[in-house]
Amino acid sequence: MEFTIKNITTELDLDKALAFNKRVFENAPNATEGENAKSKWLERMASGSNLLLYAEVNNEVIGIVFGRTEANGSITVGPVATDARVRKKGIARQLLYELEKRALAQNVHLLALGSVEAAEGFYLKCGYTASLLVQDNPPVTLDDLRRLNTSYPEAWCYDDGADIRLCIFTNGIDRALQHAYGKIFPNCSTQTLMSKFI
C-alpha cells in the first residue's frame, strides 16, 4: 500500500491527527491537560519539533505516531494509531522507523512507550523490550510490591508517599506476574512499558 508520511506543521494538521486518534481509540479521553493536551503539542510544534508524524492516503489520515522529548533526553512515543481498515500493511512500522531516524538525528538513543495488550507483540517485533509497570497507593507500600517479584531485576521505582510505582525489567511479557499483581493488590494498575535503544 502506498502512503505518504508527513510531519505535522499546522494546527489544522494537528486537529486532523487528534481527531483520527479519537476515532481509533473511542474511549480515549479528550486531553485538555497534561503532556498529551493539544496545547502541549502546539508548543512542541512551535519549538520546531519534527516528532509529530502522520501517514495519509488521498488527504486522509490513516496513521499517526507522536514523540516528545523528555528532560532525561529520551523520547516518549505516543499516541500511536493506525486505521483498522489498513492495519498489518506496515504503516505503523514505517512511522516508528521514521521517528527513530529523526530521534537519531537529534542524538536521542532511547524511545519508550506504554502499550495496550493487543499491541505488545507488534512492539516486540519492532525491537522494543518489555517491562512491567505496577502502580498503587497506600496502604500498599513499595516493599509490598517488591516482595511479589522474585524473578526479575527492578528497572526503577518511585514513591512519594501517595503514588507508588515499581517497574520490573521482565524482558518479555509475563502475564502470570501481571495477573498476580492484580489478584494480590486489587486496586493496583499494571501496564507493559516498551523501550528501545537505537
HUGIDA-V150761 format. One record per backbone hydrogen bond with DSSP energy under -0.5 kcal/mol. NH is the residue of the N-H (numbers start at 0). CO is the residue of the C=O. Records with the same first field share a line. If there is no record, write none. Layout:
NH = CO / CO
This chain:
3 = 55
5 = 3 / 53
7 = 51
8 = 6
13 = 9
14 = 10
15 = 11
16 = 12
17 = 13
18 = 14
19 = 15
20 = 16
21 = 17
22 = 18
23 = 19
24 = 20
25 = 23
27 = 24
30 = 28
31 = 29
36 = 33
37 = 30
39 = 36
40 = 36
41 = 37
42 = 38
43 = 39
44 = 40
45 = 41
46 = 42
47 = 44
48 = 43
52 = 50 / 64
53 = 5
54 = 62
55 = 3
56 = 59
59 = 56
61 = 54
62 = 54
63 = 80
64 = 52
65 = 78
66 = 50
67 = 75
69 = 73
72 = 69
74 = 109
75 = 67
76 = 74 / 111
77 = 65
80 = 63
82 = 61
85 = 82
86 = 83
88 = 85
93 = 89
94 = 90
95 = 91
96 = 92
97 = 93
98 = 94
99 = 95
100 = 96
101 = 97
102 = 98
103 = 99
104 = 100
105 = 101 / 102
106 = 103
107 = 102
110 = 195
111 = 74
112 = 193
114 = 191
118 = 115
119 = 115 / 116
122 = 118
123 = 119
124 = 120
125 = 121
126 = 123
127 = 122
128 = 194
130 = 192
131 = 167
132 = 130 / 190
133 = 131 / 165
134 = 188
135 = 163
139 = 136
144 = 140
145 = 141
146 = 142
147 = 143 / 144
148 = 144 / 145
149 = 147
152 = 168
154 = 166
155 = 166
157 = 164
159 = 162
163 = 135
164 = 157
165 = 133
166 = 155
167 = 131 / 165
168 = 152
169 = 167
170 = 129
171 = 129
173 = 171
174 = 172
177 = 173
178 = 174
179 = 175
180 = 176
181 = 177
182 = 178
183 = 179
184 = 180
187 = 184
188 = 134
190 = 132
191 = 114
192 = 130 / 190
193 = 112
194 = 128
195 = 110
197 = 108 / 195
